[in-house]
Amino acid sequence: MMPEEMPFEKPIIELRNKIAELKSFTNEKDIDLSGEITKLERRLVQLEEDIYGNMAPWDRVQLARHTQRPTTLDYIKGLFTDFMEFRGDRLYGDDEAIVGGVAAFDNQPVTVIGHQRGKDTKENIRRNFGMPHPEGYRKALRLMKQAEKFGRPIICFIDTKGAFPGKEAEERGQSEAIARNLLEMSGFKVPVVSIVIGEGGSGGALALGVADRIYMLENATYSVISPEGAATILWKDAAHAQEAAETMKITAPDLKELGIIDDVIPEIRGGAHRNLEAQTSYIRNTLKQAIYDLNKESPEELVHKRFIKFNAIGDYGYVNDANPGGEET
């Protein structure tokens, strides 16, 4: 299946088609156009560098939402061996918007949990478009507690627009389930690593995001609200979503600069969907180093450093109004 093209890629696609047309003409007419083709190929390299190397926040939002973007199960298949999926929260039922289980990574037992959206309409309906109900978060918490019991590192993949906001989710305690995950994750005495692989939206994402290391793919997003939602609040019009994306600082480079995440995992040029195998290798390298470093920490050190990490997010200094000439508080 050919990857779906994004609007900002139009100049690249047009130039690629022109090069293909000249190569076809050369083969059919036996005319030497190698000089012209070489010039266009050089121009294509520069054009790709200019477009993919200077992507606007809204362009990254579109890539994060790409219908063919790799999902949690795609990465589980490429990163781990002997994956065994566990289902159900032991309270209500199973939520297929979150998948999880035990596996081996680099010959070490780990627990893997992640949001899972569908690849087509039928699967998206079954998985509720990757928006979990409370039982999804309770399933995740059950697996995390099991991981702590047996001393296994926890690896989370974040990819959701947000927790499901429907009536039935609220009736079953959506906010409590998310809050419970935040509380419990902050005190786990095993390494926790979270990777934002697509959209990381609101508390639905944060419920898998209280980790010792937080990474984002280069074209992923992580925010308290979608650009459309923010535009509706700020401008009373979702049509301002692109403008909102520019001001919200939701991209990986912005969040790295703000200290919200630990590092950015590079993506294949044009998006992770263009080469799953290569993208998986990038994630593997980052994950391997993170687990290696965190395994050297004692349980007490993990909890303490995690507390310091999240306590520092959003911290800033200010000048006391009563003493404007004094030091920052």
C-alpha positions in Angstrom: 0.0 0.0 0.0 1.4 3.4 -1.0 1.6 5.8 1.9 -1.0 8.5 2.0 0.5 11.9 1.1 0.2 14.9 3.3 -0.7 18.4 1.8 2.7 19.9 2.7 4.4 17.1 0.7 2.8 18.2 -2.6 5.9 19.9 -4.1 7.9 16.7 -3.3 5.4 14.4 -4.9 5.2 16.6 -8.0 9.0 16.6 -8.4 9.2 12.8 -7.9 6.5 12.3 -10.5 8.5 14.5 -12.9 11.6 12.5 -12.4 9.7 9.2 -12.9 8.2 10.7 -16.1 11.6 11.6 -17.5 13.0 8.1 -16.7 10.0 6.5 -18.4 10.4 8.7 -21.4 14.1 7.8 -21.6 13.4 4.1 -21.6 10.6 4.3 -24.1 12.3 6.7 -26.6 15.9 5.7 -26.0 16.8 9.4 -25.4 19.6 10.4 -23.0 18.1 12.7 -20.4 20.5 11.6 -17.6 21.8 15.2 -17.1 18.3 16.6 -16.6 17.3 13.7 -14.3 20.5 14.2 -12.2 19.7 17.9 -11.7 16.1 17.1 -10.7 17.3 14.4 -8.3 19.6 16.9 -6.6 16.8 19.4 -6.4 14.6 16.7 -4.9 17.2 16.0 -2.1 17.3 19.7 -1.3 13.5 20.1 -1.4 13.1 17.1 1.0 15.6 18.7 3.3 13.9 22.0 3.2 10.4 20.6 3.8 11.0 17.7 6.2 13.7 19.6 8.0 11.5 22.7 8.7 8.1 21.3 9.4 5.5 23.5 11.0 3.7 22.3 14.2 0.5 21.7 12.2 2.4 19.5 9.7 3.6 17.4 12.6 0.0 17.1 13.9 -1.0 15.7 10.5 1.8 13.1 10.6 1.0 12.1 14.1 -2.6 11.4 12.9 -1.5 9.6 9.7 -3.9 6.7 9.1 -0.9 4.4 8.3 1.3 5.5 11.3 2.6 2.5 13.2 0.7 1.5 16.3 1.6 0.0 19.6 1.1 -3.6 18.3 3.4 -2.8 15.3 6.2 -1.8 17.6 5.6 -4.7 20.0 6.0 -7.1 17.1 9.3 -5.5 16.1 10.8 -4.8 19.5 9.9 -7.7 21.7 9.9 -11.4 21.7 7.5 -13.9 23.4 4.8 -11.3 23.8 1.8 -12.6 25.8 -1.2 -10.3 25.9 -3.3 -10.1 29.1 -6.9 -8.9 29.0 -9.4 -7.5 31.4 -9.3 -5.3 34.5 -10.8 -8.0 36.9 -13.6 -5.4 37.7 -15.7 -4.8 34.6 -14.2 -6.2 31.4 -11.6 -5.8 28.7 -10.9 -2.6 26.8 -9.2 -3.1 23.5 -8.2 0.6 23.3 -5.3 -0.5 25.5 -3.2 -3.6 25.0 -0.7 -5.0 27.4 1.2 -8.1 28.5 4.6 -9.5 29.3 7.4 -10.0 26.8 11.2 -10.1 26.6 13.3 -7.1 25.5 17.0 -7.7 25.0 16.7 -11.0 26.9 15.1 -9.2 29.9 11.4 -9.8 31.0 9.4 -6.6 30.7 5.8 -5.5 30.9 4.5 -3.7 27.8 1.4 -1.5 27.7 0.1 0.9 25.1 -2.9 2.6 23.5 -4.1 0.9 20.4 -6.1 2.4 17.6 -7.3 0.7 14.5 -5.9 0.6 11.0 -9.4 0.7 9.3 -12.9 1.7 10.2 -13.9 -1.8 11.5 -10.9 -2.1 13.8 -11.2 1.6 15.0 -14.8 0.9 16.1 -13.6 -2.2 17.9 -10.8 -0.3 19.6 -12.9 2.8 20.1 -10.4 4.8 18.0 -7.8 4.4 20.7 -9.8 6.2 23.4 -9.8 4.1 26.5 -12.6 3.5 29.0 -11.9 3.3 32.7 -11.4 -0.5 32.4 -8.6 0.1 30.0 -6.7 2.2 32.5 -7.5 -0.3 35.3 -6.2 -3.1 33.1 -3.0 -1.1 32.6 -2.6 -0.5 36.3 -3.2 -4.2 37.0 -0.3 -5.1 34.7 1.9 -2.4 36.2 1.3 -3.7 39.7 2.1 -7.2 38.5 5.3 -5.9 36.9 6.4 -4.4 40.2 5.6 -7.6 42.1 8.0 -9.5 39.8 10.6 -6.8 39.3 10.0 -6.2 35.6 10.6 -2.8 33.9 7.4 -1.2 32.5 7.4 0.2 28.9 4.4 2.3 27.8 3.5 3.4 24.3 1.3 6.5 24.2 -1.0 7.1 21.2 -4.5 8.5 22.0 -6.6 11.6 21.3 -7.6 11.3 24.9 -9.7 9.2 27.3 -13.2 8.4 26.0 -15.6 11.1 27.3 -18.9 9.2 26.9 -21.5 8.9 29.6 -20.8 5.2 30.3 -17.1 6.0 30.9 -18.0 8.7 33.4 -20.5 6.3 35.1 -17.7 3.8 35.6 -15.3 6.3 37.0 -13.1 7.6 34.2 -11.5 10.5 36.1 -10.8 8.2 39.2 -9.2 5.6 37.0 -6.8 8.1 35.4 -6.0 9.7 38.8 -5.3 6.3 40.3 -2.8 5.5 37.6 -1.0 8.9 38.1 -0.8 8.2 41.9 0.3 4.6 41.6 2.8 5.2 38.8 4.6 7.9 40.8 5.5 5.3 43.4 6.5 2.2 41.4 9.9 0.8 42.4 10.7 -0.6 39.0 11.9 1.4 35.9 9.1 3.0 33.9 9.7 4.2 30.3 7.0 5.9 28.2 7.3 6.7 24.5 4.8 9.0 22.7 4.5 7.4 19.2 1.5 9.4 17.8 -0.9 11.7 19.5 -0.6 12.2 23.3 -3.8 13.8 24.3 -4.8 15.1 27.8 -5.2 12.8 30.8 -5.8 9.9 28.6 -2.2 10.0 27.6 -0.8 11.1 31.0 -2.3 8.0 32.6 0.5 6.1 30.9 3.0 8.9 31.1 4.3 9.1 34.7 7.7 7.6 33.9 11.4 7.8 34.7 12.1 8.5 31.0 9.6 10.1 28.6 10.5 10.1 24.9 8.6 11.3 21.8 9.0 10.4 18.2 10.0 13.4 16.2 6.6 13.9 14.6 4.5 13.0 17.7 2.4 15.5 19.7 1.8 15.7 23.5 -0.7 18.2 24.9 -3.5 18.8 27.4 -6.0 19.4 24.6 -6.1 19.0 20.8 -5.5 22.0 18.6 -9.1 22.0 17.5 -10.3 21.9 21.2 -7.9 24.8 22.1 -9.1 26.8 19.1 -12.7 26.3 20.1 -12.0 27.7 23.5 -9.7 30.5 22.5 -11.2 31.7 19.2 -14.7 30.0 19.5 -13.8 28.4 16.1 -12.1 25.0 15.5 -11.0 26.4 12.1 -8.1 28.1 14.0 -6.6 24.7 14.8 -3.5 25.4 12.8 -2.9 28.7 14.6 -3.5 27.0 18.0 -0.9 24.3 17.1 1.6 27.0 16.5 1.2 28.5 20.0 0.6 25.4 22.1 4.1 24.0 22.0 2.9 20.5 21.5 5.7 19.1 19.3 8.6 17.0 20.4 11.3 19.7 19.9 9.3 22.2 21.8 8.6 19.8 24.7 12.3 18.8 24.9 13.2 22.5 25.2 10.6 23.0 27.9 11.9 20.0 29.9 8.6 18.0 29.6 10.3 15.1 27.8 13.7 13.6 28.1 14.6 13.3 24.4 13.3 13.1 20.9 13.6 9.9 18.9 14.3 10.7 15.2 11.8 9.6 12.6 12.3 8.3 9.1 12.1 11.2 6.7 8.5 11.8 5.7 7.2 9.9 8.8 7.4 6.7 10.7 4.9 5.0 8.4 7.4 5.0 5.5 9.8 2.4 7.0 8.5 0.6 10.1 11.6 -1.6 10.4 14.0 1.3 10.4 11.8 3.3 12.8 11.7 0.4 15.1 15.5 0.2 15.2 15.6 3.9 16.3 13.2 3.2 19.1 15.1 0.0 20.1 18.4 1.9 20.5 16.8 4.6 22.7 14.9 2.0 24.8 17.9 -0.2 25.2 20.0 2.6 26.7 17.1 3.8 28.9 16.5 0.4 30.4 20.3 -0.2 30.9 20.7 3.1 32.8 17.5 2.7 34.9 18.4 -0.9 35.9 21.4 0.6 37.7 19.2 2.7 40.0 17.9 1.3 43.3 14.1 1.2 43.9 14.4 4.2 46.3 16.5 6.2 43.8 13.9 5.5 41.0 11.0 6.8 43.1 13.0 9.8 44.4 14.2 10.9 41.0 10.8 10.4 39.5 9.4 12.7 42.1 12.0 15.4 41.5 11.5 15.1 37.7 7.7 15.8 37.8 8.0 18.3 40.6 10.2 20.4 38.4 7.9 20.4 35.4 6.3 23.9 35.1 8.5 25.3 37.8 9.5 29.0 37.2 10.9 31.9 39.2 9.1 35.1 39.8 9.9 38.5 41.4 8.1 39.3 44.6 5.8 42.3 43.9 6.5 43.5 47.4 10.2 43.5 46.7 10.6 44.2 43.0 14.3 44.8 43.4 14.9 41.6 45.3 15.9 38.1 44.3 13.6 35.7 42.4 11.5 33.4 44.7 
